[in-house]
Amino acid sequence: MLKFKCKDVGFECNFVAKGKTEDEILSQCAIHATRDHGMKQEDITDELRGKIKANIHKSLF
Ligand SMILES: [Zn+2]
């Protein structure tokens, strides 16, 4: 199980994405960012994706 915390990239936010692959996490983050942070599809840049990937951690839970 992989896990990503939104607050690890600097948001005041308790969202945690969980998934089996980086792609799953990234797509959950894209939905979350647009829905809960008012971001647009084009705001989700490769740079942001890279930041997210760098903060994905393995988790046993
Ligand atoms: Zn968030």
N, CA, C, O and the ligand as a Tripos MOL2 file, in Angstrom:
@<TRIPOS>MOLECULE
protein
  245   243    62     0     0
PROTEIN
NO_CHARGES

@<TRIPOS>ATOM
      1 N           0.8420   -1.2000    0.0000 N.3       1 MET1
      2 CA          0.0000    0.0000    0.0000 C.3       1 MET1
      3 C           0.8770    1.2500    0.0000 C.2       1 MET1
      4 O           1.8150    1.3780    0.7870 O.2       1 MET1
      5 N           0.5420    2.1660   -0.9070 N.am      2 LEU2
      6 CA          1.2390    3.4510   -0.9400 C.3       2 LEU2
      7 C           0.3070    4.5360   -0.4020 C.2       2 LEU2
      8 O          -0.9150    4.4580   -0.5240 O.2       2 LEU2
      9 N           0.9150    5.5240    0.1810 N.am      3 LYS3
     10 CA          0.1560    6.5790    0.8280 C.3       3 LYS3
     11 C           0.7630    7.9350    0.5120 C.2       3 LYS3
     12 O           1.9810    8.0780    0.4070 O.2       3 LYS3
     13 N          -0.0960    8.9160    0.3650 N.am      4 PHE4
     14 CA          0.3880   10.2730    0.1570 C.3       4 PHE4
     15 C          -0.4610   11.2430    0.9780 C.2       4 PHE4
     16 O          -1.6900   11.2070    0.9380 O.2       4 PHE4
     17 N           0.2220   12.1040    1.7170 N.am      5 LYS5
     18 CA         -0.4850   13.1130    2.5070 C.3       5 LYS5
     19 C          -0.3900   14.4610    1.8160 C.2       5 LYS5
     20 O           0.6890   14.9450    1.4760 O.2       5 LYS5
     21 N          -1.5630   15.0470    1.6220 N.am      6 CYS6
     22 CA         -1.6190   16.3520    0.9700 C.3       6 CYS6
     23 C          -0.7720   17.3820    1.7160 C.2       6 CYS6
     24 O          -0.1380   18.2330    1.0920 O.2       6 CYS6
     25 N          -0.7580   17.3090    3.0260 N.am      7 LYS7
     26 CA         -0.0220   18.3350    3.7650 C.3       7 LYS7
     27 C           1.4980   18.2440    3.5640 C.2       7 LYS7
     28 O           2.2200   19.1960    3.8600 O.2       7 LYS7
     29 N           1.9760   17.1140    3.0690 N.am      8 ASP8
     30 CA          3.4050   16.9840    2.7820 C.3       8 ASP8
     31 C           3.8630   17.8580    1.6150 C.2       8 ASP8
     32 O           5.0570   18.1210    1.4680 O.2       8 ASP8
     33 N           2.9210   18.3070    0.7880 N.am      9 VAL9
     34 CA          3.3090   19.2370   -0.2710 C.3       9 VAL9
     35 C           2.8650   20.6610    0.0460 C.2       9 VAL9
     36 O           2.8160   21.5130   -0.8420 O.2       9 VAL9
     37 N           2.5430   20.9150    1.3110 N.am     10 GLY10
     38 CA          2.3660   22.2910    1.7480 C.3      10 GLY10
     39 C           0.9450   22.7990    1.8880 C.2      10 GLY10
     40 O           0.7340   23.9840    2.1470 O.2      10 GLY10
     41 N          -0.0490   21.9050    1.7180 N.am     11 PHE11
     42 CA         -1.4220   22.3590    1.9230 C.3      11 PHE11
     43 C          -1.8550   22.1480    3.3740 C.2      11 PHE11
     44 O          -1.4180   21.2040    4.0320 O.2      11 PHE11
     45 N          -2.7160   23.0340    3.8590 N.am     12 GLU12
     46 CA         -3.3530   22.8550    5.1630 C.3      12 GLU12
     47 C          -4.5340   21.9350    4.9570 C.2      12 GLU12
     48 O          -5.6590   22.3970    4.7620 O.2      12 GLU12
     49 N          -4.2920   20.6430    4.9990 N.am     13 CYS13
     50 CA         -5.2850   19.7170    4.5050 C.3      13 CYS13
     51 C          -5.0270   18.3290    5.0750 C.2      13 CYS13
     52 O          -3.8760   17.9120    5.2070 O.2      13 CYS13
     53 N          -6.0910   17.6170    5.4110 N.am     14 ASN14
     54 CA         -5.9370   16.2890    5.9980 C.3      14 ASN14
     55 C          -6.1280   15.1570    4.9980 C.2      14 ASN14
     56 O          -6.1960   13.9880    5.3780 O.2      14 ASN14
     57 N          -6.2130   15.5060    3.7270 N.am     15 PHE15
     58 CA         -6.4470   14.4700    2.7210 C.3      15 PHE15
     59 C          -5.2700   13.4920    2.6490 C.2      15 PHE15
     60 O          -4.1060   13.8920    2.6300 O.2      15 PHE15
     61 N          -5.6060   12.2120    2.6100 N.am     16 VAL16
     62 CA         -4.5940   11.1770    2.4070 C.3      16 VAL16
     63 C          -5.0490   10.2980    1.2460 C.2      16 VAL16
     64 O          -6.1590    9.7670    1.2580 O.2      16 VAL16
     65 N          -4.1960   10.1510    0.2580 N.am     17 ALA17
     66 CA         -4.4970    9.2470   -0.8630 C.3      17 ALA17
     67 C          -3.8310    7.9070   -0.5860 C.2      17 ALA17
     68 O          -2.7000    7.8450   -0.1050 O.2      17 ALA17
     69 N          -4.5460    6.8480   -0.8970 N.am     18 LYS18
     70 CA         -3.9970    5.5020   -0.7120 C.3      18 LYS18
     71 C          -4.2060    4.7030   -1.9870 C.2      18 LYS18
     72 O          -5.2400    4.8190   -2.6450 O.2      18 LYS18
     73 N          -3.2300    3.9040   -2.3210 N.am     19 GLY19
     74 CA         -3.3840    3.0850   -3.5160 C.3      19 GLY19
     75 C          -2.2600    2.0850   -3.6480 C.2      19 GLY19
     76 O          -1.3150    2.0690   -2.8600 O.2      19 GLY19
     77 N          -2.3850    1.2520   -4.6650 N.am     20 LYS20
     78 CA         -1.3630    0.2260   -4.8830 C.3      20 LYS20
     79 C          -0.2320    0.7270   -5.7620 C.2      20 LYS20
     80 O           0.8940    0.2370   -5.6870 O.2      20 LYS20
     81 N          -0.5490    1.7190   -6.6020 N.am     21 THR21
     82 CA          0.4650    2.2180   -7.5290 C.3      21 THR21
     83 C           0.5420    3.7440   -7.4580 C.2      21 THR21
     84 O          -0.3780    4.4110   -6.9840 O.2      21 THR21
     85 N           1.6650    4.2750   -7.9420 N.am     22 GLU22
     86 CA          1.8190    5.7360   -8.0110 C.3      22 GLU22
     87 C           0.7250    6.3570   -8.8620 C.2      22 GLU22
     88 O           0.2150    7.4320   -8.5470 O.2      22 GLU22
     89 N           0.3670    5.6670   -9.9490 N.am     23 ASP23
     90 CA         -0.6610    6.2050  -10.8390 C.3      23 ASP23
     91 C          -2.0050    6.3560  -10.1390 C.2      23 ASP23
     92 O          -2.7240    7.3330  -10.3490 O.2      23 ASP23
     93 N          -2.3350    5.3640   -9.2990 N.am     24 GLU24
     94 CA         -3.5910    5.4490   -8.5330 C.3      24 GLU24
     95 C          -3.5810    6.6670   -7.6240 C.2      24 GLU24
     96 O          -4.5590    7.4110   -7.5430 O.2      24 GLU24
     97 N          -2.4530    6.8560   -6.9400 N.am     25 ILE25
     98 CA         -2.3210    8.0010   -6.0360 C.3      25 ILE25
     99 C          -2.4350    9.3070   -6.8170 C.2      25 ILE25
    100 O          -3.1380   10.2310   -6.4080 O.2      25 ILE25
    101 N          -1.7350    9.3660   -7.9440 N.am     26 LEU26
    102 CA         -1.7490   10.5970   -8.7370 C.3      26 LEU26
    103 C          -3.1480   10.9320   -9.2340 C.2      26 LEU26
    104 O          -3.5380   12.0990   -9.2570 O.2      26 LEU26
    105 N          -3.9070    9.9080   -9.6340 N.am     27 SER27
    106 CA         -5.2430   10.2330  -10.1360 C.3      27 SER27
    107 C          -6.1640   10.6560   -8.9930 C.2      27 SER27
    108 O          -7.0150   11.5280   -9.1730 O.2      27 SER27
    109 N          -5.9970   10.0420   -7.8160 N.am     28 GLN28
    110 CA         -6.7820   10.5110   -6.6630 C.3      28 GLN28
    111 C          -6.4250   11.9460   -6.3020 C.2      28 GLN28
    112 O          -7.2940   12.7460   -5.9560 O.2      28 GLN28
    113 N          -5.1360   12.2630   -6.3850 N.am     29 CYS29
    114 CA         -4.6840   13.6190   -6.0670 C.3      29 CYS29
    115 C          -5.2320   14.6300   -7.0640 C.2      29 CYS29
    116 O          -5.5930   15.7470   -6.6920 O.2      29 CYS29
    117 N          -5.2930   14.2350   -8.3300 N.am     30 ALA30
    118 CA         -5.8170   15.1410   -9.3500 C.3      30 ALA30
    119 C          -7.2780   15.4560   -9.0540 C.2      30 ALA30
    120 O          -7.6960   16.6100   -9.1550 O.2      30 ALA30
    121 N          -8.0490   14.4480   -8.6930 N.am     31 ILE31
    122 CA         -9.4590   14.6550   -8.3580 C.3      31 ILE31
    123 C          -9.5740   15.5370   -7.1120 C.2      31 ILE31
    124 O         -10.3610   16.4830   -7.0780 O.2      31 ILE31
    125 N          -8.7820   15.2150   -6.0970 N.am     32 HIS32
    126 CA         -8.8070   15.9720   -4.8500 C.3      32 HIS32
    127 C          -8.4170   17.4330   -5.0650 C.2      32 HIS32
    128 O          -9.0690   18.3400   -4.5480 O.2      32 HIS32
    129 N          -7.3570   17.6490   -5.8260 N.am     33 ALA33
    130 CA         -6.8640   19.0170   -6.0380 C.3      33 ALA33
    131 C          -7.8920   19.8730   -6.7700 C.2      33 ALA33
    132 O          -8.0760   21.0470   -6.4490 O.2      33 ALA33
    133 N          -8.5630   19.2720   -7.7600 N.am     34 THR34
    134 CA         -9.5460   20.0550   -8.5030 C.3      34 THR34
    135 C         -10.8040   20.2790   -7.6710 C.2      34 THR34
    136 O         -11.3890   21.3620   -7.7020 O.2      34 THR34
    137 N         -11.2200   19.2500   -6.9230 N.am     35 ARG35
    138 CA        -12.4730   19.3480   -6.1770 C.3      35 ARG35
    139 C         -12.3190   20.1610   -4.9000 C.2      35 ARG35
    140 O         -13.1630   21.0010   -4.5900 O.2      35 ARG35
    141 N         -11.2350   19.9120   -4.1530 N.am     36 ASP36
    142 CA        -11.1100   20.5060   -2.8190 C.3      36 ASP36
    143 C         -10.1740   21.7100   -2.7550 C.2      36 ASP36
    144 O         -10.2370   22.4910   -1.8060 O.2      36 ASP36
    145 N          -9.3150   21.8650   -3.7460 N.am     37 HIS37
    146 CA         -8.4120   23.0080   -3.7150 C.3      37 HIS37
    147 C          -8.6890   23.9910   -4.8540 C.2      37 HIS37
    148 O          -7.9490   24.9550   -5.0500 O.2      37 HIS37
    149 N          -9.7490   23.7370   -5.5910 N.am     38 GLY38
    150 CA        -10.1210   24.6470   -6.6650 C.3      38 GLY38
    151 C          -9.0800   24.7630   -7.7690 C.2      38 GLY38
    152 O          -9.0400   25.7580   -8.4930 O.2      38 GLY38
    153 N          -8.2400   23.7420   -7.8920 N.am     39 MET39
    154 CA         -7.2240   23.7840   -8.9380 C.3      39 MET39
    155 C          -7.8290   23.3340  -10.2680 C.2      39 MET39
    156 O          -8.8100   22.5920  -10.3160 O.2      39 MET39
    157 N          -7.2090   23.8100  -11.3340 N.am     40 LYS40
    158 CA         -7.6390   23.3960  -12.6630 C.3      40 LYS40
    159 C          -6.7220   22.2900  -13.1570 C.2      40 LYS40
    160 O          -5.6010   22.1130  -12.6780 O.2      40 LYS40
    161 N          -7.2400   21.5480  -14.1380 N.am     41 GLN41
    162 CA         -6.4610   20.4450  -14.7200 C.3      41 GLN41
    163 C          -5.0520   20.9390  -15.1080 C.2      41 GLN41
    164 O          -4.0660   20.2280  -14.9120 O.2      41 GLN41
    165 N          -4.9700   22.1530  -15.6570 N.am     42 GLU42
    166 CA         -3.6660   22.6420  -16.1210 C.3      42 GLU42
    167 C          -2.7630   23.1260  -14.9780 C.2      42 GLU42
    168 O          -1.5780   23.3910  -15.1780 O.2      42 GLU42
    169 N          -3.3490   23.2340  -13.7690 N.am     43 ASP43
    170 CA         -2.5210   23.5770  -12.6020 C.3      43 ASP43
    171 C          -1.7310   22.3690  -12.1060 C.2      43 ASP43
    172 O          -0.7530   22.5050  -11.3700 O.2      43 ASP43
    173 N          -2.1700   21.2010  -12.5190 N.am     44 ILE44
    174 CA         -1.4910   19.9850  -12.0910 C.3      44 ILE44
    175 C          -0.3650   19.7030  -13.0730 C.2      44 ILE44
    176 O          -0.4960   18.9380  -14.0270 O.2      44 ILE44
    177 N           0.7360   20.3590  -12.7870 N.am     45 THR45
    178 CA          1.8760   20.3410  -13.6960 C.3      45 THR45
    179 C           2.7610   19.1290  -13.4160 C.2      45 THR45
    180 O           2.5890   18.4320  -12.4160 O.2      45 THR45
    181 N           3.7040   18.8970  -14.3150 N.am     46 ASP46
    182 CA          4.6770   17.8300  -14.0830 C.3      46 ASP46
    183 C           5.4650   18.0830  -12.8060 C.2      46 ASP46
    184 O           5.8530   17.1490  -12.1050 O.2      46 ASP46
    185 N           5.6980   19.3700  -12.5130 N.am     47 GLU47
    186 CA          6.4250   19.7220  -11.3010 C.3      47 GLU47
    187 C           5.6510   19.2780  -10.0620 C.2      47 GLU47
    188 O           6.2180   18.7010   -9.1340 O.2      47 GLU47
    189 N           4.3370   19.5580  -10.0620 N.am     48 LEU48
    190 CA          3.5000   19.1600   -8.9330 C.3      48 LEU48
    191 C           3.4240   17.6370   -8.8340 C.2      48 LEU48
    192 O           3.5020   17.0640   -7.7480 O.2      48 LEU48
    193 N           3.2710   17.0020   -9.9840 N.am     49 ARG49
    194 CA          3.2690   15.5330  -10.0110 C.3      49 ARG49
    195 C           4.5580   14.9690   -9.4150 C.2      49 ARG49
    196 O           4.5340   13.9940   -8.6650 O.2      49 ARG49
    197 N           5.6850   15.5970   -9.7600 N.am     50 GLY50
    198 CA          6.9840   15.1680   -9.2350 C.3      50 GLY50
    199 C           7.0400   15.3170   -7.7290 C.2      50 GLY50
    200 O           7.5530   14.4480   -7.0250 O.2      50 GLY50
    201 N           6.4990   16.4430   -7.2340 N.am     51 LYS51
    202 CA          6.4410   16.6940   -5.7890 C.3      51 LYS51
    203 C           5.6210   15.6160   -5.0980 C.2      51 LYS51
    204 O           6.0040   15.0910   -4.0530 O.2      51 LYS51
    205 N           4.4840   15.2990   -5.7070 N.am     52 ILE52
    206 CA          3.6130   14.2830   -5.1280 C.3      52 ILE52
    207 C           4.3530   12.9380   -5.0800 C.2      52 ILE52
    208 O           4.3760   12.2650   -4.0500 O.2      52 ILE52
    209 N           4.9580   12.5640   -6.2160 N.am     53 LYS53
    210 CA          5.6960   11.2920   -6.2670 C.3      53 LYS53
    211 C           6.7840   11.2250   -5.2170 C.2      53 LYS53
    212 O           7.0000   10.1800   -4.6040 O.2      53 LYS53
    213 N           7.4780   12.3510   -5.0050 N.am     54 ALA54
    214 CA          8.5610   12.3780   -4.0280 C.3      54 ALA54
    215 C           8.0440   12.1970   -2.6120 C.2      54 ALA54
    216 O           8.8090   11.8520   -1.7110 O.2      54 ALA54
    217 N           6.7540   12.4250   -2.4050 N.am     55 ASN55
    218 CA          6.1800   12.3300   -1.0600 C.3      55 ASN55
    219 C           5.2580   11.1300   -0.8800 C.2      55 ASN55
    220 O           4.5430   11.0330    0.1170 O.2      55 ASN55
    221 N           5.2770   10.2220   -1.8430 N.am     56 ILE56
    222 CA          4.5280    8.9690   -1.6740 C.3      56 ILE56
    223 C           5.3600    8.0230   -0.8180 C.2      56 ILE56
    224 O           6.5320    7.7740   -1.1010 O.2      56 ILE56
    225 N           4.7480    7.5120    0.2110 N.am     57 HIS57
    226 CA          5.4530    6.6050    1.1220 C.3      57 HIS57
    227 C           4.7840    5.2450    1.1410 C.2      57 HIS57
    228 O           3.5720    5.1200    0.9620 O.2      57 HIS57
    229 N           5.6010    4.2370    1.3630 N.am     58 LYS58
    230 CA          5.0480    2.9040    1.5740 C.3      58 LYS58
    231 C           4.4310    2.8330    2.9580 C.2      58 LYS58
    232 O           4.9650    3.3790    3.9240 O.2      58 LYS58
    233 N           3.3150    2.1600    3.0370 N.am     59 SER59
    234 CA          2.6330    2.0480    4.3130 C.3      59 SER59
    235 C           2.0930    0.6370    4.4800 C.2      59 SER59
    236 O           1.6710    0.0020    3.5140 O.2      59 SER59
    237 N           2.1110    0.1620    5.6980 N.am     60 LEU60
    238 CA          1.5680   -1.1680    5.9590 C.3      60 LEU60
    239 C           0.0770   -1.1220    6.2160 C.2      60 LEU60
    240 O          -0.5910   -2.1550    6.2360 O.2      60 LEU60
    241 N          -0.4430    0.0760    6.4110 N.am     61 PHE61
    242 CA         -1.8500    0.1950    6.7990 C.3      61 PHE61
    243 C          -2.7120    0.7020    5.6570 C.2      61 PHE61
    244 O          -3.9220    0.8590    5.8190 O.2      61 PHE61
    245 ZN         -5.5590   18.6750   -0.0320 Zn       62 ZN62
@<TRIPOS>BOND
     1     1     2 1
     2     2     3 1
     3     3     4 2
     4     3     5 am
     5     5     6 1
     6     6     7 1
     7     7     8 2
     8     7     9 am
     9     9    10 1
    10    10    11 1
    11    11    12 2
    12    11    13 am
    13    13    14 1
    14    14    15 1
    15    15    16 2
    16    15    17 am
    17    17    18 1
    18    18    19 1
    19    19    20 2
    20    19    21 am
    21    21    22 1
    22    22    23 1
    23    23    24 2
    24    23    25 am
    25    25    26 1
    26    26    27 1
    27    27    28 2
    28    27    29 am
    29    29    30 1
    30    30    31 1
    31    31    32 2
    32    31    33 am
    33    33    34 1
    34    34    35 1
    35    35    36 2
    36    35    37 am
    37    37    38 1
    38    38    39 1
    39    39    40 2
    40    39    41 am
    41    41    42 1
    42    42    43 1
    43    43    44 2
    44    43    45 am
    45    45    46 1
    46    46    47 1
    47    47    48 2
    48    47    49 am
    49    49    50 1
    50    50    51 1
    51    51    52 2
    52    51    53 am
    53    53    54 1
    54    54    55 1
    55    55    56 2
    56    55    57 am
    57    57    58 1
    58    58    59 1
    59    59    60 2
    60    59    61 am
    61    61    62 1
    62    62    63 1
    63    63    64 2
    64    63    65 am
    65    65    66 1
    66    66    67 1
    67    67    68 2
    68    67    69 am
    69    69    70 1
    70    70    71 1
    71    71    72 2
    72    71    73 am
    73    73    74 1
    74    74    75 1
    75    75    76 2
    76    75    77 am
    77    77    78 1
    78    78    79 1
    79    79    80 2
    80    79    81 am
    81    81    82 1
    82    82    83 1
    83    83    84 2
    84    83    85 am
    85    85    86 1
    86    86    87 1
    87    87    88 2
    88    87    89 am
    89    89    90 1
    90    90    91 1
    91    91    92 2
    92    91    93 am
    93    93    94 1
    94    94    95 1
    95    95    96 2
    96    95    97 am
    97    97    98 1
    98    98    99 1
    99    99   100 2
   100    99   101 am
   101   101   102 1
   102   102   103 1
   103   103   104 2
   104   103   105 am
   105   105   106 1
   106   106   107 1
   107   107   108 2
   108   107   109 am
   109   109   110 1
   110   110   111 1
   111   111   112 2
   112   111   113 am
   113   113   114 1
   114   114   115 1
   115   115   116 2
   116   115   117 am
   117   117   118 1
   118   118   119 1
   119   119   120 2
   120   119   121 am
   121   121   122 1
   122   122   123 1
   123   123   124 2
   124   123   125 am
   125   125   126 1
   126   126   127 1
   127   127   128 2
   128   127   129 am
   129   129   130 1
   130   130   131 1
   131   131   132 2
   132   131   133 am
   133   133   134 1
   134   134   135 1
   135   135   136 2
   136   135   137 am
   137   137   138 1
   138   138   139 1
   139   139   140 2
   140   139   141 am
   141   141   142 1
   142   142   143 1
   143   143   144 2
   144   143   145 am
   145   145   146 1
   146   146   147 1
   147   147   148 2
   148   147   149 am
   149   149   150 1
   150   150   151 1
   151   151   152 2
   152   151   153 am
   153   153   154 1
   154   154   155 1
   155   155   156 2
   156   155   157 am
   157   157   158 1
   158   158   159 1
   159   159   160 2
   160   159   161 am
   161   161   162 1
   162   162   163 1
   163   163   164 2
   164   163   165 am
   165   165   166 1
   166   166   167 1
   167   167   168 2
   168   167   169 am
   169   169   170 1
   170   170   171 1
   171   171   172 2
   172   171   173 am
   173   173   174 1
   174   174   175 1
   175   175   176 2
   176   175   177 am
   177   177   178 1
   178   178   179 1
   179   179   180 2
   180   179   181 am
   181   181   182 1
   182   182   183 1
   183   183   184 2
   184   183   185 am
   185   185   186 1
   186   186   187 1
   187   187   188 2
   188   187   189 am
   189   189   190 1
   190   190   191 1
   191   191   192 2
   192   191   193 am
   193   193   194 1
   194   194   195 1
   195   195   196 2
   196   195   197 am
   197   197   198 1
   198   198   199 1
   199   199   200 2
   200   199   201 am
   201   201   202 1
   202   202   203 1
   203   203   204 2
   204   203   205 am
   205   205   206 1
   206   206   207 1
   207   207   208 2
   208   207   209 am
   209   209   210 1
   210   210   211 1
   211   211   212 2
   212   211   213 am
   213   213   214 1
   214   214   215 1
   215   215   216 2
   216   215   217 am
   217   217   218 1
   218   218   219 1
   219   219   220 2
   220   219   221 am
   221   221   222 1
   222   222   223 1
   223   223   224 2
   224   223   225 am
   225   225   226 1
   226   226   227 1
   227   227   228 2
   228   227   229 am
   229   229   230 1
   230   230   231 1
   231   231   232 2
   232   231   233 am
   233   233   234 1
   234   234   235 1
   235   235   236 2
   236   235   237 am
   237   237   238 1
   238   238   239 1
   239   239   240 2
   240   239   241 am
   241   241   242 1
   242   242   243 1
   243   243   244 2
@<TRIPOS>SUBSTRUCTURE
     1 MET1         2 RESIDUE 1 A MET
     2 LEU2         6 RESIDUE 1 A LEU
     3 LYS3        10 RESIDUE 1 A LYS
     4 PHE4        14 RESIDUE 1 A PHE
     5 LYS5        18 RESIDUE 1 A LYS
     6 CYS6        22 RESIDUE 1 A CYS
     7 LYS7        26 RESIDUE 1 A LYS
     8 ASP8        30 RESIDUE 1 A ASP
     9 VAL9        34 RESIDUE 1 A VAL
    10 GLY10       38 RESIDUE 1 A GLY
    11 PHE11       42 RESIDUE 1 A PHE
    12 GLU12       46 RESIDUE 1 A GLU
    13 CYS13       50 RESIDUE 1 A CYS
    14 ASN14       54 RESIDUE 1 A ASN
    15 PHE15       58 RESIDUE 1 A PHE
    16 VAL16       62 RESIDUE 1 A VAL
    17 ALA17       66 RESIDUE 1 A ALA
    18 LYS18       70 RESIDUE 1 A LYS
    19 GLY19       74 RESIDUE 1 A GLY
    20 LYS20       78 RESIDUE 1 A LYS
    21 THR21       82 RESIDUE 1 A THR
    22 GLU22       86 RESIDUE 1 A GLU
    23 ASP23       90 RESIDUE 1 A ASP
    24 GLU24       94 RESIDUE 1 A GLU
    25 ILE25       98 RESIDUE 1 A ILE
    26 LEU26      102 RESIDUE 1 A LEU
    27 SER27      106 RESIDUE 1 A SER
    28 GLN28      110 RESIDUE 1 A GLN
    29 CYS29      114 RESIDUE 1 A CYS
    30 ALA30      118 RESIDUE 1 A ALA
    31 ILE31      122 RESIDUE 1 A ILE
    32 HIS32      126 RESIDUE 1 A HIS
    33 ALA33      130 RESIDUE 1 A ALA
    34 THR34      134 RESIDUE 1 A THR
    35 ARG35      138 RESIDUE 1 A ARG
    36 ASP36      142 RESIDUE 1 A ASP
    37 HIS37      146 RESIDUE 1 A HIS
    38 GLY38      150 RESIDUE 1 A GLY
    39 MET39      154 RESIDUE 1 A MET
    40 LYS40      158 RESIDUE 1 A LYS
    41 GLN41      162 RESIDUE 1 A GLN
    42 GLU42      166 RESIDUE 1 A GLU
    43 ASP43      170 RESIDUE 1 A ASP
    44 ILE44      174 RESIDUE 1 A ILE
    45 THR45      178 RESIDUE 1 A THR
    46 ASP46      182 RESIDUE 1 A ASP
    47 GLU47      186 RESIDUE 1 A GLU
    48 LEU48      190 RESIDUE 1 A LEU
    49 ARG49      194 RESIDUE 1 A ARG
    50 GLY50      198 RESIDUE 1 A GLY
    51 LYS51      202 RESIDUE 1 A LYS
    52 ILE52      206 RESIDUE 1 A ILE
    53 LYS53      210 RESIDUE 1 A LYS
    54 ALA54      214 RESIDUE 1 A ALA
    55 ASN55      218 RESIDUE 1 A ASN
    56 ILE56      222 RESIDUE 1 A ILE
    57 HIS57      226 RESIDUE 1 A HIS
    58 LYS58      230 RESIDUE 1 A LYS
    59 SER59      234 RESIDUE 1 A SER
    60 LEU60      238 RESIDUE 1 A LEU
    61 PHE61      242 RESIDUE 1 A PHE
    62 ZN62       245 GROUP 0 **** ****
